[in-house]
Amino acid sequence: MGPALPKRRRLRAAIAATAAAVVGAGAMAFTMQAAEAATAGCDVDYQVTAQWSGGFNANVEITNLGDTAVDPWRLEWDFPGTQKVTNAWNTTATQSGAHVTAVGVEYNKRIAPAATSSFGFSGTFTGSADAVPTSFKLNGVACTGDTGPSPSNPPTNVTASPTEVPTGGPGQIEWNPPSHLVQPLGEVWAHVEDTYNLNFRNFGWDQIMATSGKINYCVRWDSQNTVTVQTRDAIEAKLQQQYDVWFDQMAGFSEFPFDQIDVNVVGWAARDRNLLQWNDSSVDVYIGDIRENAPQCAETCGRFFHQDGNYSQCPGGASRHYDQSLWLTQGMGGGAGGDWGQRMGQEYFVNSLNSNQITIYLHELGHTFGLDDFYDWTPTGQCCFIMNAGSSATVTEFDVWMLRDWWRHLKSRYGY
């Protein structure tokens, strides 16, 4: 990684106080009444905070210069080159071609007068130039460099018009679980609210929203068995397939913005390099860093250790950061899962590569996305589902609706 190379693009924007506030892909755009004779404007400070070969980090700060709050905010710009956002924090960022849209998250979506809201992201580029954007739009209004009055006669009614169909697909499925699941789903969510801190910011949901629908893995090969290149590649393919088991059920549901979660293995950690029987550079390899009595992938690359998204010290760069670990331990029975990833027996996982559903992995992946265990109780009328360990080998209808219920309750965090 090269040294930090500060680059700045500072712009002022005249923002109409009646600008449409778009809260998320597929939501409704609402025209809101504003106070007469209010002044509006903003200052956008875009700074490249670090740059290395093919990658960079950037910070963006928005200051509200007007005398009315901007709530929620939505910032748009076009990259002048080949830049691609790969990871973002304190915002939900999406990109189509050169065009980037960043929206505020629940805790920073309102910018009071004279206040600021900031976010950051990592990106990639090709060639030698990482030019900064030349213009921005805040809530649909171009930055002009001046402040000014808002319209003196704002509309007195509130109207709504549909925006683009979310990438999750047309014909959105809303919250309409089968009648026999309504009561048990209510019991489950009440238990979640009573038991867990929903202000936690590293659920699997936070991870896929920060990466625009991508999950990078590093495999902790906690085993003395060798692994071939064929097995390595089969493990990556199986992780994708197992994610699909859960998230094929999310596509098109209630503004969920992704058709698929793109899963990639970017690194492997082992005790001895000879255990990993390949010589290509398709993944980063970490040898001899032992934590928790097991090989550890570089902490400088791990989201668990850098939830601000700053991977500037990752040897492979931000594109080789990992969001989750697949910890495969020789001789282990059962499993564990959380925001850091999933752990289970090495032999169990490898021997299950020909299975359509790897039960322990799917159960532990459910924990990564917040789903609970059911050791001491079961919801009304439910006995057998994958999150009730040992009662089902496959993901069931009840499991799917529990996953959807998490999105239903958390999606406002991401501006949906």
C-alpha positions in Angstrom: 0.0 0.0 0.0 1.3 3.5 -0.9 1.2 6.5 1.3 -1.9 8.6 1.9 -2.5 11.0 -1.0 -5.1 13.5 0.1 -7.4 14.7 -2.7 -10.3 17.1 -2.2 -13.3 18.2 -4.0 -15.3 20.8 -2.1 -18.6 22.0 -3.4 -21.6 24.0 -2.2 -25.0 23.0 -3.1 -28.3 24.9 -3.2 -30.8 22.4 -1.9 -34.5 23.1 -2.3 -36.2 22.6 1.0 -39.0 20.8 -0.8 -36.6 18.3 -2.5 -38.0 14.7 -2.8 -36.6 12.5 0.0 -36.0 9.1 -1.4 -35.5 6.7 1.4 -34.5 3.6 -0.5 -34.7 1.7 -3.8 -38.3 0.8 -4.5 -39.7 3.2 -1.9 -42.0 6.1 -2.5 -40.7 9.6 -3.2 -42.6 12.1 -1.1 -42.9 15.9 -1.6 -42.9 17.5 1.8 -44.2 20.9 2.8 -41.4 23.4 3.9 -41.5 26.6 5.8 -41.7 29.8 3.8 -38.6 31.9 3.2 -36.2 29.2 4.6 -32.7 29.2 3.3 -31.1 26.0 2.1 -27.7 24.8 1.0 -25.0 22.4 1.7 -21.2 21.9 1.6 -19.8 18.6 0.3 -16.2 17.7 1.2 -14.9 14.6 -0.7 -11.4 13.5 0.3 -9.3 10.6 -0.8 -7.7 9.6 2.5 -5.5 6.7 1.3 -4.4 5.3 -2.1 -2.5 2.3 -3.2 -2.1 0.4 -6.4 -5.6 -0.2 -7.7 -7.4 0.9 -4.6 -8.3 3.8 -2.3 -10.2 5.0 0.7 -12.4 8.1 0.6 -14.3 10.2 3.2 -17.3 12.3 2.3 -18.7 15.0 4.6 -22.0 16.8 4.1 -22.7 20.0 6.0 -26.2 21.5 6.0 -25.9 25.3 5.5 -29.6 25.9 5.5 -31.9 26.7 8.4 -34.1 23.6 8.0 -33.1 19.9 8.6 -32.3 17.6 5.6 -34.0 14.3 6.5 -33.3 11.8 5.1 -30.3 12.7 2.9 -29.4 11.1 -0.4 -26.1 12.0 -2.1 -25.4 11.1 -5.8 -22.3 11.5 -8.0 -20.6 10.1 -11.1 -17.1 8.8 -11.0 -15.0 10.4 -13.8 -12.9 7.2 -14.2 -13.1 3.5 -13.5 -13.7 3.7 -9.8 -15.9 1.1 -8.1 -17.2 1.2 -4.5 -16.3 -2.1 -2.8 -17.2 -1.4 0.8 -18.9 1.5 2.7 -19.5 2.6 6.3 -22.0 5.0 7.8 -24.1 4.8 4.6 -25.8 2.5 2.3 -24.0 2.9 -1.1 -25.1 1.4 -4.4 -23.4 1.8 -7.8 -24.7 1.4 -11.4 -22.0 2.0 -14.0 -20.2 5.2 -12.9 -23.2 6.5 -10.9 -23.1 6.2 -7.1 -25.9 6.8 -4.7 -25.2 7.0 -0.9 -28.1 7.3 1.6 -28.0 8.0 5.3 -28.4 5.2 7.8 -30.8 5.3 10.8 -28.4 7.1 13.1 -27.1 9.8 10.6 -29.9 10.2 8.1 -31.0 13.6 9.6 -28.7 16.6 9.1 -29.8 19.5 11.3 -29.0 23.1 10.3 -25.2 23.8 10.6 -24.6 20.1 11.3 -22.7 17.6 9.3 -23.1 13.9 8.4 -20.1 11.9 7.1 -19.4 8.5 5.6 -16.6 6.7 4.0 -15.9 3.9 1.5 -13.2 1.8 -0.1 -12.9 1.5 -3.8 -10.9 0.2 -6.7 -9.7 1.7 -10.0 -7.7 0.7 -13.0 -4.8 2.6 -14.5 -2.8 5.4 -12.9 -5.6 8.0 -12.2 -8.0 8.2 -9.4 -9.7 11.4 -10.2 -12.3 12.9 -7.8 -15.9 13.5 -8.8 -16.6 16.9 -10.2 -20.2 17.4 -9.0 -22.8 16.1 -6.5 -26.5 16.1 -6.1 -28.2 16.1 -2.7 -31.7 14.8 -2.7 -31.9 15.2 -6.4 -30.7 18.9 -6.6 -27.4 19.7 -8.4 -24.7 21.4 -6.3 -24.5 25.0 -7.7 -22.1 26.6 -5.3 -24.5 29.0 -3.6 -27.1 29.0 -0.9 -30.5 30.4 -1.5 -34.2 30.6 -0.4 -36.5 27.7 -0.6 -39.7 28.1 -2.7 -42.0 30.7 -1.2 -45.1 28.8 -2.0 -44.5 25.1 -1.2 -47.3 22.7 -1.9 -49.6 22.2 1.0 -50.5 18.6 0.1 -48.3 15.5 0.3 -48.2 13.5 -2.9 -46.5 10.2 -3.7 -45.1 8.8 -6.9 -43.3 5.4 -7.4 -39.6 5.3 -8.0 -37.6 2.6 -9.7 -38.3 -1.1 -9.0 -35.7 -2.4 -6.6 -33.1 -4.9 -7.9 -34.8 -7.6 -5.8 -37.2 -7.9 -8.7 -40.7 -6.8 -9.7 -43.8 -7.7 -7.8 -42.5 -7.2 -4.2 -43.6 -9.7 -1.6 -44.7 -7.9 1.5 -45.2 -9.1 5.1 -47.9 -11.6 4.7 -46.9 -14.9 6.4 -49.3 -17.8 6.4 -51.8 -17.4 9.1 -50.5 -20.4 11.1 -47.1 -18.6 11.4 -48.3 -15.2 12.5 -48.4 -16.0 16.2 -45.1 -18.0 16.5 -43.3 -15.3 14.4 -44.6 -12.7 16.8 -43.4 -14.7 19.8 -39.9 -15.0 18.2 -39.6 -11.3 17.5 -40.8 -10.4 21.0 -38.1 -12.8 22.4 -35.5 -11.1 20.2 -36.4 -7.7 21.4 -36.3 -8.8 25.1 -33.0 -10.7 24.7 -30.7 -8.9 22.2 -29.3 -5.4 21.6 -30.7 -4.4 18.2 -28.3 -1.4 18.1 -25.5 -3.9 17.4 -23.9 -2.8 14.1 -22.3 -6.0 12.7 -25.1 -8.3 12.0 -24.8 -10.1 8.6 -27.4 -7.6 7.4 -25.0 -4.7 8.2 -22.2 -6.6 6.3 -24.1 -7.2 3.1 -25.5 -3.6 3.0 -21.9 -2.2 3.6 -20.6 -4.3 0.7 -23.5 -3.8 -1.7 -24.5 -7.5 -1.6 -21.1 -9.2 -1.4 -19.5 -11.4 1.3 -15.8 -12.2 1.3 -14.6 -15.2 3.3 -11.3 -16.3 4.8 -11.0 -20.0 5.6 -9.3 -20.9 8.9 -8.0 -24.4 8.1 -7.7 -25.6 11.7 -6.6 -29.1 10.6 -3.5 -31.2 9.8 -5.2 -32.6 6.7 -4.1 -31.4 3.3 -6.5 -29.6 1.0 -6.3 -29.7 -2.8 -7.0 -26.9 -5.2 -10.1 -28.8 -6.2 -11.4 -29.0 -2.6 -10.5 -25.3 -2.1 -12.6 -24.3 -5.2 -15.4 -26.7 -4.2 -15.6 -25.0 -0.7 -16.0 -21.6 -2.3 -18.8 -22.9 -4.7 -20.5 -24.6 -1.7 -20.5 -21.4 0.3 -22.3 -19.6 -2.6 -24.8 -22.4 -2.9 -25.6 -22.4 0.8 -26.0 -18.6 0.9 -28.5 -19.1 -2.0 -30.5 -21.5 0.1 -31.3 -18.7 2.5 -31.2 -15.6 0.2 -33.1 -17.0 -2.8 -36.0 -16.5 -0.4 -35.2 -12.8 0.1 -35.1 -11.8 -3.5 -38.1 -9.6 -4.2 -39.2 -9.4 -0.6 -40.1 -6.0 0.8 -37.5 -3.9 -1.0 -34.6 -6.2 -0.3 -32.1 -4.8 -2.8 -30.2 -7.9 -3.9 -31.1 -10.8 -6.2 -28.2 -12.7 -4.9 -25.4 -12.4 -2.3 -22.1 -12.7 -4.1 -19.8 -15.0 -2.0 -16.1 -15.2 -2.6 -13.2 -16.8 -0.7 -10.3 -14.4 -0.7 -7.9 -16.0 1.8 -6.9 -19.1 3.6 -5.0 -19.5 7.0 -3.2 -22.7 8.0 -0.5 -23.8 10.4 1.8 -25.1 7.6 2.0 -23.9 4.0 2.4 -27.5 2.8 -1.1 -28.3 3.9 -2.4 -26.0 1.2 -1.6 -27.8 -2.1 -1.7 -25.0 -4.6 0.7 -22.4 -5.9 -1.6 -19.9 -7.6 -2.3 -16.4 -6.2 -6.1 -16.5 -6.5 -6.4 -16.3 -2.7 -4.2 -14.7 0.0 -2.5 -17.2 2.3 -1.7 -16.6 6.0 0.6 -19.0 7.8 1.6 -19.3 11.4 -0.6 -16.6 13.0 -2.2 -18.7 15.8 -5.1 -17.2 17.7 -7.6 -19.1 19.8 -5.2 -22.1 19.2 -6.1 -21.9 15.5 -4.7 -20.3 12.4 -6.0 -16.8 12.0 -6.4 -14.7 8.8 -4.8 -11.3 9.0 -6.7 -9.1 11.5 -5.9 -6.0 9.3 -8.2 -7.5 6.7 -11.1 -8.6 8.9 -14.4 -6.8 9.2 -14.8 -8.1 12.8 -11.7 -6.2 13.7 -12.3 -3.2 11.5 -16.0 -2.4 11.5 -15.3 1.1 10.2 -14.4 -0.5 6.9 -10.8 0.7 7.0 -8.7 -2.0 5.4 -5.8 0.2 4.4 -3.3 -2.1 6.2 -4.6 -5.3 4.6 -1.7 -6.9 2.7 -4.0 -7.7 -0.3 -5.8 -4.4 -0.2 -9.4 -3.6 0.5 -10.7 -6.0 -2.2 -9.1 -8.9 -0.3 -10.7 -7.9 3.0 -12.9 -10.6 4.6 -16.3 -10.1 6.1 -16.6 -13.6 7.7 -14.4 -16.5 8.6 -15.2 -20.2 7.8 -13.4 -21.9 10.7 -13.0 -25.6 10.0 -11.7 -27.5 13.0 -10.5 -31.1 12.7 -12.5 -33.5 14.9 -15.0 -30.9 16.0 -18.7 -31.9 16.6 -21.5 -29.3 16.4 -20.8 -25.7 15.4 -20.8 -22.1 16.4 -21.8 -18.9 14.5 -22.0 -15.2 14.9 -21.1 -11.9 13.2 -17.5 -13.2 12.8 -18.5 -16.2 10.7 -19.2 -19.9 11.2 -17.3 -22.8 12.8 -17.7 -26.5 12.5 -15.9 -29.8 11.9 -13.5 -29.8 9.0 -14.3 -33.4 8.1 -18.0 -32.7 8.4 -17.9 -29.7 6.0 -15.6 -31.3 3.4 -17.6 -34.6 3.5 -20.8 -32.6 2.9 -19.6 -30.9 -0.3 -22.0 -33.1 -2.3 -25.0 -32.3 -0.1 -27.6 -29.7 -1.2 -27.9 -28.3 2.3 -25.1 -28.5 4.9 -27.2 -28.5 8.0 -24.8 -27.2 10.6 -23.4 -24.5 8.3 -26.9 -23.3 7.4 -27.9 -23.2 11.1 -24.7 -21.2 12.0 -25.2 -18.8 9.1 -28.7 -18.1 10.5 -26.9 -16.9 13.7 -24.8 -14.6 11.6 -28.0 -12.9 10.5 -29.4 -12.7 14.0 -31.6 -15.8 14.1 -31.8 -17.3 17.6 -31.3 -20.7 19.1 -34.3 -22.5 20.6 -32.7 -24.5 23.4 -35.2 -23.9 26.1 -38.5 -23.0 24.2 -40.3 -23.5 21.0 -42.8 -21.0 19.3 -46.4 -22.0 19.3 -47.2 -24.8 16.8 -43.6 -25.2 15.7 -41.3 -28.1 16.4 -39.0 -28.8 13.5 -37.0 -26.1 11.7 -33.3 -25.6 11.1 -32.7 -23.0 13.8 -34.1 -25.5 16.3 -30.9 -27.5 16.3 -31.4 -31.2 15.5 -35.0 -30.9 14.6 -34.7 -30.3 10.8 -31.9 -31.0 8.3 -33.1 -28.3 5.9 -34.3 -24.7 5.9 -38.1 -24.6 6.4 -40.8 -22.2 5.7 -40.7 -21.0 9.3 -37.0 -20.3 9.0 -37.5 -18.3 5.9 -40.2 -16.1 7.5 -38.0 -15.6 10.6 -35.2 -14.3 8.2 -37.7 -12.0 6.4 -38.9 -10.7 9.8 -35.3 -9.5 10.6 -35.2 -7.6 7.3 -38.6 -6.2 8.0 -37.5 -4.7 11.3 -34.0 -3.7 10.3 -34.4 -2.3 6.8 -35.1 1.3 8.0 -31.6 1.2 9.3 -30.4 1.2 5.7 -32.9 3.8 4.4 -35.6 1.4 3.1 
